[in-house]
Amino acid sequence: MFRNLKAICVLAIIFIFFHRKIDCQYAYIDHNQQTNASVFVQKSRGIEETFDSLGDTYLKQSRPLDRGPYFDTSATKNVTSLVGKTAHLNCRIKNLGNKTVSWIRHRDLHLLTVGESTYTSDQRFTSIYNKLSGDWSLQIKFPQIRDSGVYECQVSTTPPVGYTMVFSVVEPITSIPGGPELYIDMGSTVNLTCIVKHLPDPPLTVHWTHNNEEINYDSPRGGVSVITEKGDITTSYLLIQRARISDSGRYACLPSNANSKTVNVHVLNGEHPAAVQRAGYSVNYCSNFIVVLIMCRIIYIID
């Protein structure tokens, strides 16, 4: 019986020993897991803090700078207009906020507009605001040569900032080189060149006249043609082959959207231009002398 009790005691001791060992192992495992979990949490927090730091940096970098109003300098600084044709000086402003836009003429430092109100007695000047594009335009109706000069688009910051533009008003110019008197030898080719520039658009047509009659290029005379090259500068060439005495006279170039220009053509039959001029002077002198003689005769008869 004692042997049985001893065996039971030994078994109990062995059971208790192994049970404690298992608990210790589990406790050790739990401790390691907690340690690893703690390390993981610390690492996770470090990563989160790193991402938070990077996020703050990104937000700071991506946040737009508050630089205040500034001008879009891609707009042209040189504007050219035709006399009498409405012109626009365009000023594009970013981040305007609650600031005011004014237009100033540099020639006399005259304040033309403030906002959309006109501050000059010259009602040809108007300020126009485009809400979609943010553009402020100075409209000038019926511009004249005297309106040419420097204009400034100014924003009411402290100090004010401005964007200047050069405005040029031009008149169409029609010219015939070599005029107003041209001398051509009989049998040669008459080449009249008409140059038209400073036009907003090329002329639709350029007509030529001879002694106030439009030239017929299909006339029986033949040998008459015209070549017109259109562009920023339009050039029209009138060609008359085998010039005759009857081709002498007054020629006019008439662009459809510009002033006309005339030239006198003299076809010479072996004469020298100076001789032609002297002959013309002699005829005029004789005519005037005859008129004076007639007047004197009439006065003598009356007396």
C-alpha positions in Angstrom: 0.0 0.0 0.0 2.8 2.4 0.9 4.3 1.5 -2.5 1.2 2.6 -4.1 1.1 5.9 -2.2 4.8 6.5 -3.1 3.9 5.9 -6.7 1.0 8.3 -6.5 3.2 11.0 -4.8 5.9 10.6 -7.5 3.3 10.9 -10.2 1.8 14.0 -8.5 5.2 15.6 -8.2 6.0 14.8 -11.9 2.6 16.3 -12.9 3.1 19.4 -10.9 6.6 19.9 -12.2 5.6 19.5 -15.9 2.5 21.7 -15.3 4.7 24.5 -13.9 7.1 24.2 -16.8 4.4 24.5 -19.3 3.0 27.5 -17.5 6.5 29.1 -17.5 6.9 28.3 -21.2 3.5 29.9 -22.0 4.4 32.8 -19.8 7.7 33.2 -21.7 5.9 33.0 -25.0 3.3 35.5 -23.8 6.1 37.8 -22.6 7.9 37.5 -26.0 4.7 38.2 -27.9 4.0 41.2 -25.7 7.5 42.5 -26.3 7.2 41.9 -30.1 3.8 43.5 -30.1 5.3 46.5 -28.2 8.1 46.8 -30.7 5.6 46.5 -33.6 3.4 49.2 -32.0 6.4 51.4 -31.5 7.5 50.8 -35.1 4.0 51.4 -36.4 3.8 54.7 -34.4 7.2 55.7 -35.9 5.9 55.0 -39.4 2.7 56.9 -38.7 4.7 59.8 -37.4 7.0 59.7 -40.4 3.9 59.7 -42.8 2.4 62.5 -40.7 5.6 64.5 -41.1 5.8 63.8 -44.8 2.1 64.7 -45.2 2.6 68.0 -43.4 5.6 68.8 -45.6 3.6 67.9 -48.8 0.7 70.0 -47.7 3.0 72.9 -47.0 4.7 72.6 -50.4 1.4 72.1 -52.3 -0.4 75.0 -50.6 -0.4 78.0 -53.1 1.7 81.0 -52.1 -0.3 84.1 -51.2 1.6 86.4 -53.6 -1.1 88.9 -54.1 -2.2 90.4 -57.5 0.1 89.8 -60.4 0.0 90.3 -64.2 -0.2 87.7 -66.9 2.8 88.9 -69.0 1.9 86.7 -71.9 -0.4 89.4 -73.2 1.1 91.6 -75.9 2.7 94.9 -74.8 2.3 96.5 -78.3 -1.1 97.3 -79.8 -1.5 98.9 -83.2 -4.8 100.2 -84.5 -6.1 102.0 -87.6 -7.3 105.6 -87.3 -11.0 105.5 -86.4 -11.2 101.8 -85.7 -12.1 100.8 -82.1 -9.1 99.5 -80.2 -8.7 97.4 -77.0 -5.7 97.3 -74.6 -6.0 94.0 -72.7 -4.7 93.5 -69.1 -5.0 90.1 -67.4 -4.6 90.0 -63.6 -4.4 87.0 -61.3 -5.3 87.0 -57.6 -6.8 90.5 -57.8 -8.9 90.0 -54.7 -10.6 93.2 -53.5 -8.1 95.5 -55.3 -9.1 98.0 -57.9 -7.8 98.3 -61.5 -7.1 101.7 -63.0 -5.9 102.9 -66.5 -3.5 105.8 -66.7 -2.2 107.6 -69.8 1.5 108.4 -69.4 1.7 111.3 -71.8 -0.1 113.6 -69.3 -0.4 111.2 -66.3 -4.2 111.4 -66.8 -6.4 109.0 -64.9 -8.7 107.5 -67.5 -10.7 104.9 -65.6 -11.1 103.4 -62.1 -12.7 100.0 -61.9 -15.5 100.1 -64.5 -16.0 103.9 -64.1 -14.6 106.5 -66.6 -12.7 109.4 -64.9 -12.1 111.5 -67.9 -14.4 113.8 -69.9 -13.3 112.0 -73.1 -16.0 109.4 -73.3 -14.1 107.5 -76.0 -12.3 105.7 -73.1 -14.1 102.9 -71.4 -13.0 100.1 -69.0 -14.5 96.7 -69.6 -14.2 93.7 -67.2 -14.5 90.1 -68.3 -15.5 88.0 -65.4 -14.7 84.7 -67.1 -11.1 85.5 -68.0 -10.4 88.1 -65.4 -9.3 90.6 -68.1 -9.5 94.3 -67.8 -9.6 96.1 -71.1 -9.3 99.7 -72.0 -11.6 100.4 -75.0 -10.7 103.4 -77.2 -13.3 104.4 -79.7 -12.4 106.4 -82.8 -8.7 106.5 -82.0 -6.6 109.3 -83.6 -2.9 109.7 -84.2 -2.7 111.9 -81.0 -3.8 108.9 -78.9 -0.6 107.0 -79.6 1.6 106.5 -76.6 2.2 104.5 -73.4 -0.8 103.4 -71.2 -0.6 101.7 -67.9 -2.9 99.1 -66.2 -2.5 99.7 -62.5 -3.6 97.7 -59.4 -4.2 99.5 -56.1 -1.7 97.6 -54.0 0.7 99.3 -51.5 2.7 100.4 -53.4 0.7 100.2 -56.6 1.9 97.8 -59.3 1.4 98.4 -63.0 1.7 96.9 -66.5 2.6 99.3 -69.4 1.6 99.0 -73.0 2.5 100.9 -76.1 -0.4 102.0 -78.3 0.2 103.0 -81.9 -2.5 104.6 -84.2 -1.6 104.5 -87.9 -3.2 105.7 -91.1 -3.3 103.6 -94.2 -0.6 104.8 -96.6 -0.9 104.4 -100.4 2.1 105.3 -102.5 3.4 105.0 -106.1 7.2 105.1 -106.2 8.7 107.5 -108.7 5.7 109.9 -108.8 4.1 112.3 -109.1 5.5 112.6 -112.6 6.8 109.6 -114.6 8.5 109.8 -118.1 8.4 106.8 -120.3 10.0 106.2 -123.7 7.5 105.3 -126.4 7.6 101.5 -127.1 8.9 100.6 -123.6 6.9 99.0 -120.8 5.1 101.1 -118.3 5.4 99.6 -114.8 3.3 101.4 -112.2 3.7 100.0 -108.6 1.1 100.8 -106.0 2.0 100.0 -102.3 -0.6 100.0 -99.6 0.4 99.5 -95.9 -0.9 100.0 -92.4 -4.1 98.3 -93.0 -6.0 96.0 -90.5 -6.9 93.7 -93.4 -5.7 93.5 -97.0 -8.0 95.4 -99.5 -10.5 93.3 -101.2 -9.8 94.9 -104.5 -7.3 97.4 -106.0 -8.6 99.2 -109.1 -6.6 101.3 -111.6 -8.0 104.2 -113.6 -6.6 106.1 -116.6 -7.9 109.7 -116.9 -10.7 108.8 -114.4 -11.9 105.8 -116.4 -11.4 102.3 -115.1 -8.8 100.4 -117.1 -10.2 97.6 -119.2 -7.6 94.8 -119.3 -9.5 93.0 -122.2 -9.6 96.1 -124.5 -8.5 95.7 -128.1 -5.4 97.6 -127.3 -4.0 94.6 -125.5 -0.8 94.3 -123.5 -2.3 95.7 -120.3 -2.3 93.6 -117.2 -2.3 93.9 -113.4 -0.8 91.8 -110.7 -1.8 92.2 -107.0 0.0 90.7 -104.0 -2.0 90.9 -100.8 -0.6 90.8 -97.3 0.5 93.0 -94.4 1.8 95.2 -97.3 -0.3 95.0 -100.4 1.4 95.7 -103.7 -0.4 96.1 -107.1 1.6 96.3 -110.4 0.0 97.8 -113.5 1.9 96.7 -116.7 1.4 98.4 -120.0 3.5 97.0 -122.9 4.7 98.9 -125.9 3.8 102.3 -124.5 2.0 104.7 -126.9 1.5 108.5 -126.8 -2.2 107.8 -126.1 -1.1 106.0 -122.9 0.0 109.3 -121.4 -2.2 110.8 -118.7 -3.3 110.6 -115.1 -3.3 107.1 -113.5 -4.9 106.4 -110.1 -4.5 103.4 -107.8 -7.7 102.9 -105.7 -7.6 100.3 -102.9 -11.0 99.4 -101.5 -10.2 100.3 -97.9 -7.5 103.0 -98.2 -6.9 106.3 -99.8 -6.1 106.5 -103.5 -2.9 107.7 -105.1 -2.3 109.3 -108.5 0.6 109.7 -110.9 1.1 111.5 -114.2 2.6 109.4 -117.0 4.3 111.1 -120.0 5.2 108.9 -122.9 8.0 110.6 -124.8 8.6 110.3 -128.6 12.3 110.8 -128.5 11.9 114.0 -126.4 13.8 114.9 -123.3 11.8 115.3 -120.1 13.2 118.8 -119.6 12.1 119.8 -123.0 8.6 118.6 -122.3 8.5 120.7 -119.1 9.8 123.8 -121.0 7.3 123.3 -123.7 4.5 123.1 -121.1 5.8 126.2 -119.4 6.0 128.1 -122.8 2.4 127.1 -123.6 1.2 128.3 -120.3 3.2 131.5 -120.6 1.8 132.2 -124.0 -1.8 131.5 -122.9 -1.5 133.9 -120.0 0.1 136.6 -122.2 -2.8 136.3 -124.7 -5.3 136.6 -121.9 -3.6 139.8 -120.6 -3.6 141.3 -124.1 -7.3 140.6 -124.6 -8.2 142.2 -121.2 -6.1 145.3 -122.1 -7.9 145.5 -125.5 -11.3 145.3 -123.8 -10.4 148.1 -121.3 -9.1 150.3 -124.2 -12.4 149.9 -126.1 -14.5 150.7 -123.0 -12.5 153.9 -122.4 
